[in-house]
Amino acid sequence: MQTSEWLRHCGLARVDGLALLRDVAGLSHAALLAHPETPLAAETLQRLETRAERLRAGEPLAYVLGWREFFGLRFAVSPAVLVPRPETELLVDFALDRIAPERGAAVLDLGTGSGAIAVAVAHARPHAAVWAVDASAEALAEAARNAQALLPADRAGGAPRLFLGDWYAALPADAPRFDLILSNPPYVAQADPHLEALAHEPRLALVGSRASADGLADIRRIVAEAPAHLAPGGWLAIEHGYDQAEAVRALLRDAGLAEARSLPDLAGIARVTAGCLRA
Ligand SMILES: C[S@@+](CC[C@H](N)C(=O)[O-])C[C@H]1O[C@@H](n2cnc3c(N)ncnc32)[C@H](O)[C@@H]1O
């Protein structure tokens, strides 16, 4: 069978079919477009079909491929971790704007999942000391694999330090006060109808262990305890739902954090809110 014929009959959106062909058949996008007559070997066809079946059953493309690009890096992802989203790159941009390239800042990523935020910051700011926490051992193992694959072994700030546990309680006694605390925590309300479409991703990543009617239970904890872990002048930046910005700004103010502000994503929707501990 030729690639164009497979694409026509695979029963997938063209963009997903092309992604499978690129990954499984090892063909470039340009080659697929220029040579639609390229024949597919029987063994390739079988591997394509296995993956196409998983996509047709609703599994996210990133789990089927086993990777997702985030901040220009290719992260390994499994169903144990949330698939990194483009809007989360806003948090990384926010962090990089506050760390000069040669500076040795202390950065904490709460709820690291695949390690997307922690590893992207560590990659772009080699001198930063990066700490990361997750309540899922499987997620931390994935983050460790990504850190090892994507960061140089002789990185100036060392390898990211990973801790298993419940938010700040996971940190060891010698943890520093952080210049930046970044988090994309669970923030989906327990009865949110969107959960059905997200059924393949871990519930701990979406709703958390403290399911709440407004989705803010974990954000409340992270914000309330932030002042005890921030260095003077340090920033807390949190990703949240499209309708939670005002509530998160209020939580930051209640916690005594200053300069509370929300940042829009590419669609103009406030998806990250930040505040700082006065110096
Ligand atoms: C929305 S996912 C974010 C993953 C990753 N940072 C990203 O942006 O792609 C939230 C993460 O928080 C973790 N988590 C949930 N509750 C937690 C808790 N109480 N303490 C630490 N991590 C927690 C989940 O296991 C999950 O990996």
The ligand as an SDF file (V2000), in Angstrom:
LIG
                    3D

 27 29  0  0  0  0  0  0  0  0999 V2000
   -1.5640   19.5280   35.5940 C   0  0  0  0  0  0  0  0  0  0  0  0
   -0.2830   18.3480   35.9030 S   0  0  0  0  0  0  0  0  0  0  0  0
    1.1330   19.2920   35.3900 C   0  0  0  0  0  0  0  0  0  0  0  0
    2.2700   18.4700   34.8660 C   0  0  0  0  0  0  0  0  0  0  0  0
    3.4160   19.2870   34.2350 C   0  0  0  0  0  0  0  0  0  0  0  0
    3.9360   20.2640   35.1830 N   0  0  0  0  0  0  0  0  0  0  0  0
    2.9340   19.9970   32.9890 C   0  0  0  0  0  0  0  0  0  0  0  0
    2.7160   21.2200   33.0450 O   0  0  0  0  0  0  0  0  0  0  0  0
    2.7820   19.3610   31.9460 O   0  0  0  0  0  0  0  0  0  0  0  0
   -0.2330   18.4320   37.6770 C   0  0  0  0  0  0  0  0  0  0  0  0
    0.8100   17.5480   38.3480 C   0  0  0  0  0  0  0  0  0  0  0  0
    0.6740   17.7340   39.7770 O   0  0  0  0  0  0  0  0  0  0  0  0
    0.8600   16.4870   40.4200 C   0  0  0  0  0  0  0  0  0  0  0  0
    0.1950   16.5660   41.7370 N   0  0  0  0  0  0  0  0  0  0  0  0
   -1.1320   16.4470   42.0060 C   0  0  0  0  0  0  0  0  0  0  0  0
   -1.3600   16.6020   43.3220 N   0  0  0  0  0  0  0  0  0  0  0  0
   -0.1480   16.8160   43.8900 C   0  0  0  0  0  0  0  0  0  0  0  0
    0.2800   17.0630   45.2390 C   0  0  0  0  0  0  0  0  0  0  0  0
   -0.5960   17.1000   46.2460 N   0  0  0  0  0  0  0  0  0  0  0  0
    1.5960   17.2480   45.4700 N   0  0  0  0  0  0  0  0  0  0  0  0
    2.4980   17.2040   44.4390 C   0  0  0  0  0  0  0  0  0  0  0  0
    2.1550   16.9920   43.1510 N   0  0  0  0  0  0  0  0  0  0  0  0
    0.8510   16.7970   42.8790 C   0  0  0  0  0  0  0  0  0  0  0  0
    0.2570   15.4780   39.4600 C   0  0  0  0  0  0  0  0  0  0  0  0
    0.7510   14.1690   39.7080 O   0  0  0  0  0  0  0  0  0  0  0  0
    0.6500   16.0610   38.1010 C   0  0  0  0  0  0  0  0  0  0  0  0
    1.8770   15.5130   37.6540 O   0  0  0  0  0  0  0  0  0  0  0  0
  1  2  1  0
  2  3  1  0
  2 10  1  0
  3  4  1  0
  4  5  1  0
  5  6  1  0
  5  7  1  0
  7  8  2  0
  7  9  1  0
 10 11  1  0
 11 12  1  0
 11 26  1  0
 12 13  1  0
 13 14  1  0
 13 24  1  0
 14 15  1  0
 14 23  1  0
 15 16  2  0
 16 17  1  0
 17 18  1  0
 17 23  2  0
 18 19  1  0
 18 20  2  0
 20 21  1  0
 21 22  2  0
 22 23  1  0
 24 25  1  0
 24 26  1  0
 26 27  1  0
M  CHG  2   2   1   9  -1
M  END
$$$$
